[in-house]
Amino acid sequence: MNQRSMAVLNMLVEQEGYLSSEQLAKAFHVSRRTIYNDIGKINDWLKKQKLEIVKQVRAEGFYLEASTKEALSQTDSLVQAQYYEYTKEERKAWIYLHITCSSKTYFLEDFQNLFQVSRNTVLEDIKALKNEIQLEQLQMHTNRRQ
């Protein structure tokens, strides 16, 4: 489970009622689809811990059973996750540093995992970075994986 998924789980543990996918998406500045993916990761983790999964009620939202909340509160299995969301400028700066300071070949997945963002977000960041460095007479070449 990644940091954002852990933070979503923490939010569900602390919540008394339901949390809608819209509320969660807004709180973490991600899409509803990303929230559903995170809920899937959370449920996989909860199953491994032999706990009840996150429940969803149509038109209400997500919730955790009281027994699951209690179990998570009483154990150290739930680490208090600190979720940090990189801005577009920060992501571009980190991408630039990674590709210029290393001889490693980077793939989209590397940056997706690093920043916990979607493939399209990474593609948009790289496109914007390419345009910015062209103004400095620099070029960045990308290749599709074979």
C-alpha positions as CSV (number, residue, x, y, z in Angstrom):
1,M,0.0,0.0,0.0
2,N,1.4,3.4,-0.9
3,Q,1.4,6.6,1.3
4,R,-1.8,8.0,-0.2
5,S,-3.7,4.7,0.2
6,M,-2.5,4.7,3.9
7,A,-3.7,8.3,4.3
8,V,-7.1,7.4,2.8
9,L,-7.3,4.4,5.2
10,N,-6.5,6.8,8.1
11,M,-9.2,9.1,7.0
12,L,-11.7,6.3,6.9
13,V,-10.7,5.1,10.4
14,E,-11.1,8.6,11.8
15,Q,-14.4,9.3,10.0
16,E,-17.6,8.7,11.9
17,G,-19.9,8.4,8.9
18,Y,-19.5,7.8,5.2
19,L,-16.9,9.4,2.9
20,S,-17.9,9.7,-0.7
21,S,-15.4,9.1,-3.6
22,E,-15.9,12.8,-4.4
23,Q,-14.9,13.9,-0.9
24,L,-11.8,11.7,-0.9
25,A,-10.8,12.8,-4.4
26,K,-11.1,16.4,-3.4
27,A,-9.2,15.9,-0.2
28,F,-6.2,14.2,-2.0
29,H,-6.4,16.2,-5.3
30,V,-6.8,13.0,-7.4
31,S,-9.5,11.6,-9.6
32,R,-12.4,9.4,-8.4
33,R,-10.8,6.6,-10.4
34,T,-7.6,6.9,-8.4
35,I,-9.6,6.7,-5.2
36,Y,-11.3,3.5,-6.4
37,N,-7.8,2.1,-7.1
38,D,-6.6,3.1,-3.7
39,I,-9.7,1.5,-2.1
40,G,-8.7,-1.7,-4.0
41,K,-5.2,-1.6,-2.5
42,I,-6.6,-0.9,1.0
43,N,-9.0,-3.9,0.7
44,D,-6.1,-6.2,-0.4
45,W,-4.1,-5.1,2.6
46,L,-7.1,-5.4,5.0
47,K,-7.7,-9.0,3.7
48,K,-4.1,-9.9,4.4
49,Q,-4.6,-8.5,7.9
50,K,-7.8,-10.7,8.2
51,L,-10.0,-7.6,8.7
52,E,-13.2,-6.5,7.1
53,I,-12.8,-4.6,3.8
54,V,-13.9,-1.1,3.1
55,K,-17.7,-1.1,2.5
56,Q,-19.5,1.1,0.0
57,V,-23.1,2.1,0.1
58,R,-24.6,3.6,-3.1
59,A,-25.3,7.3,-2.8
60,E,-23.6,7.4,0.6
61,G,-19.9,6.5,0.2
62,F,-17.3,4.4,1.8
63,Y,-17.0,3.3,5.5
64,L,-15.2,0.9,7.7
65,E,-16.9,-1.5,10.2
66,A,-16.4,-0.5,13.8
67,S,-14.6,-3.8,14.5
68,T,-12.0,-2.9,11.8
69,K,-11.6,0.6,13.1
70,E,-11.1,-0.8,16.6
71,A,-8.6,-3.4,15.5
72,L,-6.6,-0.8,13.5
73,S,-6.6,1.6,16.4
74,Q,-5.3,-1.0,18.9
75,T,-2.4,-2.3,16.8
76,D,0.7,-0.9,15.2
77,S,-0.3,-2.3,11.9
78,L,-1.6,1.1,10.7
79,V,1.3,3.5,10.3
80,Q,0.3,7.1,10.4
81,A,1.1,8.0,6.8
82,Q,2.2,11.4,5.8
83,Y,1.0,12.2,2.4
84,Y,2.7,14.9,0.4
85,E,1.4,16.0,-3.0
86,Y,4.1,17.4,-5.3
87,T,3.1,20.4,-7.4
88,K,3.6,20.3,-11.2
89,E,6.6,22.5,-10.8
90,E,8.2,20.3,-8.2
91,R,7.6,17.2,-10.3
92,K,9.2,18.8,-13.3
93,A,12.2,19.8,-11.3
94,W,12.6,16.4,-9.8
95,I,12.3,14.7,-13.2
96,Y,14.9,17.1,-14.6
97,L,17.3,16.3,-11.7
98,H,16.8,12.6,-12.1
99,I,17.5,12.5,-15.8
100,T,20.4,14.9,-15.8
101,C,22.2,13.7,-12.7
102,S,22.0,10.0,-13.4
103,S,23.0,7.6,-16.3
104,K,20.0,5.4,-15.4
105,T,17.2,4.9,-18.0
106,Y,13.9,6.1,-16.5
107,F,10.5,4.8,-17.5
108,L,7.1,6.4,-16.9
109,E,6.4,4.0,-14.1
110,D,9.5,5.2,-12.2
111,F,8.0,8.7,-12.0
112,Q,4.5,7.4,-11.5
113,N,5.7,5.5,-8.4
114,L,7.9,8.4,-7.2
115,F,5.2,11.0,-7.3
116,Q,2.1,8.7,-6.9
117,V,0.4,10.2,-10.0
118,S,-1.1,8.8,-13.1
119,R,0.6,7.9,-16.4
120,N,-1.1,10.9,-18.1
121,T,0.2,13.3,-15.4
122,V,3.7,12.2,-15.9
123,L,3.3,12.5,-19.7
124,E,2.0,16.0,-19.3
125,D,4.9,16.9,-17.0
126,I,7.5,15.6,-19.4
127,K,5.9,17.4,-22.3
128,A,5.9,20.7,-20.4
129,L,9.5,20.0,-19.3
130,K,10.6,19.4,-22.9
131,N,9.1,22.7,-23.9
132,E,10.8,24.6,-21.1
133,I,14.3,23.2,-21.7
134,Q,14.0,23.9,-25.5
135,L,13.9,27.6,-24.6
136,E,17.4,27.0,-23.1
137,Q,18.6,25.4,-26.3
138,L,18.5,21.9,-24.7
139,Q,16.7,18.8,-26.0
140,M,15.2,15.8,-24.3
141,H,14.5,12.7,-26.3
142,T,12.1,10.0,-25.3
143,N,11.6,6.5,-26.6
144,R,8.7,4.1,-26.5
145,R,9.6,0.9,-24.7
146,Q,10.0,-1.9,-27.2
